[in-house]
Structure formats: C-alpha cells, structure tokens
Amino acid sequence: MKLPPLILASASPRRAELLKLLDVKFRILPGQAEEVSHEHLSPLEVCQLNAHRKARVVAKMIPDALVLGADTLVFLDNEILGKPRNLAGARRMLKKLQGRTHQVVTGVCLMHLRAHREHLFAVSTDVLFHLLSDQQIARYLARIHPLDKAGAYAIQESGELIISEVSGSYSNVVGLPVERLKEELAAWKRQ
C-alpha cells in the first residue's frame, strides 16, 4: 500500500528540508492553529496536542490527504522556553540554558480525516549546553536570528558554539524526528 498525498502542515523550512531526507513527495500547507500550553500536561503531551491542532486545521481543508503536523518546544525542568519576544529575552533564555541539560521535544501528528485515522507520537532529546559567558552568548546571538526559535537557538546554526552534547535524535532538535517518522510512515503504509 502506498501513502495518500502527504501534506506538511508547517511553514518551517527546516522541517521541509528534513522531510525531503525521507524521499517522500509532499506539499506544504501551514496549519494556522494557536499553540496552547496547560500546566497539567507533560512536555510530550503539550507538543502532541499542538501538533494535533495544526494537523487538524489542514486535514479539515483536505480530508483525503495524510497531514503531518509537528510542534517542537524546549523545556528546562518542565518550564517551556518558547520563542523569545526580543533579544533581551533570548539572552535570558540562553543564560538559563548555559551549563545545563534541557530537553527538546517534538510532537508529531499524522492524520487522515477521510479514513478516520490518526497517530500521535513525541520524541525527546537531551541537549547539554557549554558554560557560556555573556560575551559568548552575545557572539552567538549576533550570528543567528533567535526570535523565531524555541529556546532562542538553532542547533544547525553555529550550534557547536553553545552545545556540548546531544543525547538522542539530532534531527528532532532541528524540528522533526526523522528516524522515528520514517518508521511511523512505513507502519502507516502497512495498515
């Protein structure tokens, strides 16, 4: 069995690049859904809920497609470090993360509305930052645009300057757990 037409419900160029690695045909149609966060939900549940909301918006428009929604967040001690509002917020986030291990969680939803099928999963990766001085943080922020990035950083953009170690999926930190997604798409075909 082959996959139905695949739609990536995300405007993220990083996610599109990662999905291309799987050699599947897809088109992009961002799912405009307000991201939510509830105190009583775990980091994995928050990301899966937001991925589901994004996928559902697009699936309602194109019910015969297999829609892939994803949401990636940075968590430090279960505190969400979302996208900073300004450079001062980005500096504060990086100061919190420096010298510590945090989690990057991506929730993924595969949804085919017409077939009444959906599958949710989440992947967590541990990321350890170097001890960073204020000058090192300033140099890093001068190299990237942190305001559209959860946790104010991008592993694929000069990440070696701030990251000491990654334990788990590298692509998950970029925004899509490619290894797990490949397995899930193969399983989807078999069902």
Secondary structure, 3 states (H helix, E strand, C coil): CCCCCEEECCCCHHHHHHHHCCCCCEEECCCCCCCCCCCCCCHHHHHHHHHHHHHHHHHHHCCCCEEEEEEEEEEECCEEECCCCCHHHHHHHHHHHCCCEEEEEEEEEEEECCCCEEEEEEEEEEEEECCCCHHHHHHHHHHCCHHHCHHHCCCCCCHHHCEEEEECCHHHHHCCCHHHHHHHHHHHHHC
